[in-house]
Structures are given as structure tokens and as C-alpha cells.
Amino acid sequence: MTRFSDSEIAAVYRAIAERRDMRHFRSDPVAPELLVRLIAAAHQAPSVGFMQPWRFIRIVNPLLRQAIYTLSAEEQTKTAQACGERAAMVRRLKLEGIRECGELLVAVLIPDRERYVLGRRTLPEMDICSVACAIQNLWLAARAEGLGMGWVSLFDPDALARLLALPNGTKPLAVLCLGHVDRFYPEPMLQSAGWDERRDLKTILFEDQWGCEPI
């Protein structure tokens, strides 16, 4: 077994610690070779049954980008209404960078997923988990390259599927804003905004049974 060097290990942990869900971007283009490198990193993600259920659609049409922004804005309004007493705060939050980012991608779950049974017989949602792993690979690689990325989930998936002419059974899971940023947030944006705080480690790790803290 070959262990990474101390500096390489530190770089991995640094990318994890400094990854942020970015909402503020510059419009500078992302170099094509860098974009290919990032997509390759995403494609190296683990997947249940090696089904590789991710597909990425690069949005280059400005009118389509604007239409996706409109979907997101509409959903933010509906989400605010669903958040009750926190509605005003949701309306104020900047929850996407769709119009500003250098690259806009949509992560899509493939159709005909029923034929992939290995690892999914009792947990069919593992295909979604696999796509999430690919997105995380992309996110960490982008951070290491000095690019910001934001995962936008504020959209009606059926409406977005129609916009992208997706085949039946295909599901868009994420709108990904990718690009250059002036700075990375020192802490998660929603934490800075007072929405919530990161949980302490002792509240997320149990031993043998739910609620039993490790000795």
C-alpha cells in the first residue's frame, strides 16, 4: 500500500475543508482543457453496480441559461412561501449564480435505471447517491483548481427536463454553477447568514446503536 506524502494528504483535506457552495462568480470563461479535466474527475466517481448513472449537459445558449434562471427564481419564491416565518430571509438569500458563472452544467440521472439491479434491489435510490458522488468529485477538483462551484436545486425537475428535451425517465438532479470567483467564503454562506450551523462531530457519530456515543 502506497501512502500519499504528507503534503498530498494535506492538500486533500484542505480541498475538503475549503470547498464552498458558491453563489458569487466572475463571468470569465473556464479554459476548455480545465473543464474537460473536471468532468473527467467527476466521471471517476464510485457508482453502485458500476452503472455510472451521471450525464452532464453544458449550457451554452444564453436564452436557455436565462430560462433556467427563471425556473430557479420561481422556485425560490415558492420555497420562501413554504418556509413560513423564515420566508423573508429565503427571499433575501442569493441561492444561485446562474447568470454570472463562466460555465453552467446540469447533472442528469440516466433513464432505464430499472435494468441496473446490482446494489439497488433494496435501495433503488443508490443511483442518485452515485450522481452525488460524481458532483462531489467535480466540486473538490474545482476547488483544488481555484474555481468555485455551486449546486442549485431550486427548480421544477419536470420543467427543466422539458427545457433540455430529456428523454422519458431521465431526471435532472442539479444545476451546477462553475467558474472563477474573487474569493471563497470563509465559512458556508448559510452559516454566515445565520440560517444554521455546522453540527458538532459528537452529534453525528454513534456507536453500535442510534444515540450511543462512542466511548
N, C-alpha and C positions, 0 to 999 in steps of 0.2 A: 504494500500500500504506500503510495507516494503522497505525503502531506504537502500542502501548499506552503510556501515560505511565509514567515510572519507578516511581511508587508502585503503579500497577496491575500492572506486571511483578513488582515485589517481592512483592505480595500473592499472585500465582500461585505463585511459588517458595516462599513461606512456607507456603502450604497444602500443597504437596507435601512440604516438609521436616518439617512438624509433624503430618502425618497419622499416626495410630497405629491399630493393630489393638486396639481397646479391649475390655476384659473386665469392667470395673467401672463400674456405672451407678447413677444415681438412678432412681426409678420415676416421676418427674414426667412427665406426658403431653407429647407433642410437639404443638405447635399444628397444627391441620388444614391451615391455609394453608401452613405451612412444609413439612409432609410433601408436599403437592402440588408445591411448588416443587422439592423434592429429587427427586421422581420425574420431574418434567419435565426436570431436569438429566440424570438417568440416560438418559432417552429421547432425548436429543440426542447420544448416543454414536455413534461411527462403527460401521458394520457391513458385513461383506463382502456385496457384491451388494445392499446396502441392504435386507437381509432382516429386520432388526430382530427378532432371534430371542428377545429377552428378554420375559418376563412376570413380574410381581411379585404375590405373594399376601400380603396383610396379614392377620396372625393376630390375631384379636380374642377368640376363645373361650379362656377360661382353661384349660379342660381340654385343649384342643388344644395350647396352649403348654406345658403340663406334659408331654404326651405327646412333644412334640418334644424337651424337655429330657431325658426318659428315654432317647430314642434316642441323644442326644449322650453322655450319661453311659455308656451301654452301649458305645458305640464308643470312648470314651476308655479304658475298661478293656481292650478288645481291642487298641487301639493300643499301650497300655503293654506288653502281653504280646509284641507284635511288635517292640518296641524293645530287647529283650534287656537288656543291662546298664544301660540308662537307664530301665528300666521304672518304678522308684520315683520318679524325677524327673517322668515323664509323669503319674503318678497325682497328684502334688502340685500340678502346674500348674493354674491356673484358665484354662481354654481357651474359656470361653463366658460370656455374661451373659444367657442366655435368660429366666430367671425375673425378672430385675431391670429390664431395659431398658424404656423407655417405649413403644417400638414394635418389633414383631418382623415381619420380612418374609422371604419365601422367594423367591429368584430362580430362575426356571424356564426351561428351554430348550424351545422350542415343538416340537410334533410335526410330522410330514410334512415334515421338513427335506430329504428327497431331491429335492423339486421345485426347490430353490434350488441351481443348479449354478454360477452365475457366481462365480468366485473360490474355489470349493470342489471343483472336479473332481479336483485332485491333493492338496488339503489340506482334506478334509471337516471337520476339527476347527476350522476358522476360525469356525464358528458359536459354538463355546464361547469362542473369543477375543473375539468380539463381545459376548457377555454379560459377560465380564470387563471390557471397556471401559465398559459401562454401570454396572457395580458401582463401578469406579474413579471415574467421574463423580460418582456418588452419594456416595462416600466423601469426595472432595475438597470437594464442595459442603457436605456436613455439617460438615466441619472448619471451613470458612470461616464457617459459621453458628454455630459454637461447640458443635456436637453431636458426640458420639463415635459411632463405628460399629465393629463387629467382625464379621469374616467367619468363620463357623463351618462347617467342612467335616467335622466328626466326626458322621457319620450314615450309615445304610444308605440309599442313594437309593431302592431299591425299597420299603423300609418307609415312608419319608417320602412317596413317591408314593401309596401306599395310604392313608395318613392324610389326604392332601389330595385324594383322589379324582381324581387326574390322569388324563387320557386316555392310552391306549396310545401309546408313543413319546415321551411328554413326560418330561423328566428334571430333577429338582431339582438345582441346582448349588451353592447357597449358602443358609445360614440367616444372615440379617443382623440383628444386634442394633443398634438405633439408639436414641439418647436422650441425655439430659443426663448430664454427668459432673462430679465435683468438681474434677478436674484431668486434664490429658493427661499420659501418661507422658513423661518427658524423653528417653527413647530407647525403641526397640522392646522390649516386655516380655520376649520370649525372649532378647534380648541381655542385659538386666538380670539375667535368671535364670541366665545362663551357658550357655544352650543352644547358641548360635552367635553369630558376629559379622558385621557387615556387611562384605562384600568390598571391598577397595581398588579404586578405579577402574582402575588399571593391570592388574588381573587380569581385567577383564571386557571390555576394548576391544582388539580385534586389528585388523590392517591387511592386507588382501588375502587372507591365509590364516590358518587356525587357529593360534593360538600366536604369531603375529608381532606384536610390539608396535609401535605407531605410532612413527615417528621423532620 
